[in-house]
Amino acid sequence: MSKKLVAITGASSGIGKALAMLFASKGHPVLLMARRIEILNALPIKEKVTANVDVTNFEQVQTAINNAEAVYGPIDLMINNAGIMPLDNYVDQSLKDKYDTIDVNVKGVINGMDAVLKQMIKNQTGTIVNISSIAGRYTSNAHSIYNGAKSAVNAITEQARKENAHNNIRFILIEPGMVDTNLLNLTSEGEILNSYNKAKKSLNGGLTPEQVADVIAYAYELPQSVNLKEILLTHTKQVV
Ligand code: NDP
């Protein structure tokens, strides 16, 4: 019998892609969601459902989940990973970049939670992993809106966890430091890019996406009665 269904948003790159490969290698069927569906389709995974999903659109998230559950049964692990990080100083950042950051990083997480939570409550089991960031704990230059978005994810996750403890549902908050992915591809301001890349180089790129995926799998594979509620992880040489 195959293992339980795992759903991952933002599975076409970085941490999400590493999660897709890891959970598939462990024998889980996976629902992979992102806008670049051709990348999802090309992943060498047999038991997968892929869906062209923009996480800011609740209908698209819910339809993908319904379609995958019709094949593989209820989702046991929902990983709200999709995110963007266009960096700029507050005064210089466009309203579009500000709104997009909130829409994808906050509304996207809410959409993922809402699409699975009622079913998990009905089944009295399930795990929701929300990918926040070290930026949800500490503010830093050029990160104000991203800081705000990730802080919101922290607060939403914490309170939803409290309200659903009696439903046997685990909410796990993951707060990585620098990870070697494409996350900075929406940032164009030269000085900000330079200083980020300099910091990244000093950490040999930071954590790998595979290392973050391993930590998430560790937390998930603990018994359902053990909730590793919040994990702040960085490259050892990263100071904050
Ligand atoms: P990547 O840029 O490599 O991956 C981001 C993923 O999000 C892509 O698969 C992308 O897919 C998806 N995505 C972006 N916008 C949308 C959208 N509107 N709808 C659906 N999917 C979307 O970055 P990471 O792997 O680094 O990022 C993953 C998560 O980790 C993010 O939440 C990020 O904030 C967080 N994080 C990353 C850190 C880092 O240093 N890299 C540190 C701390 C946290 P597509 O474009 O195909 O839709």
Residues whose N, C-alpha, C, O or C-beta is under 5 A from the ligand:
A	BS01	NDP	G10 A11 S12 S13 G14 I15 G16 M33 A34 R35 R36 V53 D54 V55 T56 N81 A82 G83 I84 V104 I131 S132 S133 I134 P176 G177 M178 V179 T181 N182 L183
